[in-house]
Amino acid sequence: MTEPNDGNLLAGPLSSVFTPDLTVAVATCAHCGRRDRLATATVYGAPMGLIARCPGCSEVLMRYAATSHARTLDMRGIAVLQLPSERS
């Protein structure tokens, strides 16, 4: 059995996931199971950040906030996020 590594091992693989335009990704809502491009989400802007809601059930898919100290992305409302292959 191999020894576990820390989260820094994810840096390379995750940079290839979050570099593309995520609005073309297909998100599966964790609440209702609807699958659609993230661009179809209903997004509400607020001084504190952005909230993306499922166009089917209106549950929160994603929250994003940026401050001078950090960027925060909460995607717990997305069960699966599928990005198109670069070869497509």
C-alpha positions, -999 to 999 in steps of 0.1 A, spaced: 0 0 0 13 35 -9 16 63 16 -9 91 13 2 125 -1 -10 159 9 -34 180 -12 -5 196 -31 -5 166 -53 -39 178 -67 -24 211 -80 -15 198 -115 -47 178 -122 -70 205 -108 -53 233 -128 -63 215 -159 -99 212 -147 -104 249 -137 -85 265 -165 -113 260 -191 -145 281 -193 -167 264 -168 -199 278 -183 -197 251 -210 -195 224 -184 -225 202 -178 -236 204 -141 -258 179 -125 -279 194 -97 -274 176 -64 -311 183 -55 -332 174 -85 -307 157 -108 -312 181 -138 -282 181 -162 -275 212 -182 -247 236 -191 -237 258 -162 -244 288 -184 -281 280 -180 -280 285 -143 -299 315 -128 -272 337 -113 -279 364 -86 -252 390 -80 -248 406 -46 -221 428 -31 -208 398 -13 -206 374 -43 -225 354 -69 -251 326 -63 -259 302 -92 -293 284 -89 -306 254 -108 -330 265 -135 -351 234 -127 -356 235 -90 -340 268 -79 -317 252 -54 -283 267 -50 -257 250 -73 -227 273 -66 -216 302 -45 -186 324 -54 -171 353 -35 -139 372 -39 -122 395 -14 -88 410 -12 -77 380 9 -92 350 -10 -116 336 -35 -142 311 -22 -160 286 -44 -188 265 -28 -200 239 -53 -219 215 -29 -251 219 -50 -234 203 -80 -233 165 -78 -212 162 -110 -195 188 -131 -186 174 -166 -162 193 -188 -160 186 -226 -128 170 -237 -102 192 -253 -104 169 -283 -142 176 -289 
